[in-house]
Amino acid sequence: GQNIDQPTEMTATEGAIVQINCTYQTSGFNGLFWYQQHAGEAPTFLSYNVLDGLEEKGRFSSFLSRSKGYSYLLLKELQMKDSASYLCAVTGTYKYIFGTGTRLKVLA
Amino acid sequence: DTAVSQTPKYLVTQMGNDKSIKCEQNLGHDTMYWYKQDSKKFLKIMFSYNNKELIINETVPNRFSPKSPDKAHLNLHINSLELGDSAVYFCASSQDLGIQRRNEQFFGPGTRLTVL
């Protein structure tokens, strides 16, 4: 079967660091994406991992362990504008499978 | 310039009606998708088209019929609307079906469908 799990909600303070985990079980894994979705808006691409390890991009980093079926998105120096849902998506044969998303609230 | 556009942005209609949502992308992409996002924010793929050909149909009721007149357009027609169809529908596109490299999807702004 195919399954992606993420925490439903997380809360963090402005300026802090937060890690959003994603675990997956899927056949034909080809890559893992993270998308950000602000309330009432469309998802937008954040990061992509195909090999094990950490990909860093400014304040955001994403990690992948294929053997463990595990990824995380790390957000540093949190800002109020980072309050959004973060969707983990795994690509299999010709399609994406999205997780249910993690709603992150950043508090002042 | 808008990369992926959808019309209308909001659609309120009665049960039993037939409605269409249009989607256009100006990115020159080969692959387009329709997703449904329900009240719990779960984003579920409905259809995928590549160069106007249907690739994926994810156990969607046959009341939903996608149509791709050319690779820049993927429209969604819904017959006999039901209460459970209320959701936000997102159109998206990607360069192609490439799955072994970064091939991110670009999403339209969404169409909020409310069935009364």
HADDOCK unambig.tbl for C-alpha pairs under 7 A between the chains (distance, minus, plus):
assign (segid A and resid 30 and name CA) (segid B and resid 99 and name CA) 5.97 0.50 0.50
assign (segid A and resid 30 and name CA) (segid B and resid 100 and name CA) 5.49 0.50 0.50
assign (segid A and resid 31 and name CA) (segid B and resid 100 and name CA) 6.80 0.50 0.50
assign (segid A and resid 41 and name CA) (segid B and resid 109 and name CA) 6.16 0.50 0.50
assign (segid A and resid 42 and name CA) (segid B and resid 107 and name CA) 5.91 0.50 0.50
assign (segid A and resid 42 and name CA) (segid B and resid 108 and name CA) 6.40 0.50 0.50
assign (segid A and resid 42 and name CA) (segid B and resid 109 and name CA) 5.20 0.50 0.50
assign (segid A and resid 42 and name CA) (segid B and resid 110 and name CA) 6.46 0.50 0.50
assign (segid A and resid 43 and name CA) (segid B and resid 107 and name CA) 6.36 0.50 0.50
assign (segid A and resid 44 and name CA) (segid B and resid 106 and name CA) 6.87 0.50 0.50
assign (segid A and resid 45 and name CA) (segid B and resid 104 and name CA) 6.52 0.50 0.50
assign (segid A and resid 48 and name CA) (segid B and resid 102 and name CA) 6.29 0.50 0.50
assign (segid A and resid 91 and name CA) (segid B and resid 99 and name CA) 6.67 0.50 0.50
assign (segid A and resid 94 and name CA) (segid B and resid 97 and name CA) 5.97 0.50 0.50
assign (segid A and resid 94 and name CA) (segid B and resid 99 and name CA) 6.57 0.50 0.50
assign (segid A and resid 98 and name CA) (segid B and resid 43 and name CA) 6.25 0.50 0.50
assign (segid A and resid 98 and name CA) (segid B and resid 44 and name CA) 6.92 0.50 0.50
assign (segid A and resid 100 and name CA) (segid B and resid 41 and name CA) 6.66 0.50 0.50
assign (segid A and resid 100 and name CA) (segid B and resid 42 and name CA) 4.79 0.50 0.50
assign (segid A and resid 100 and name CA) (segid B and resid 43 and name CA) 6.91 0.50 0.50
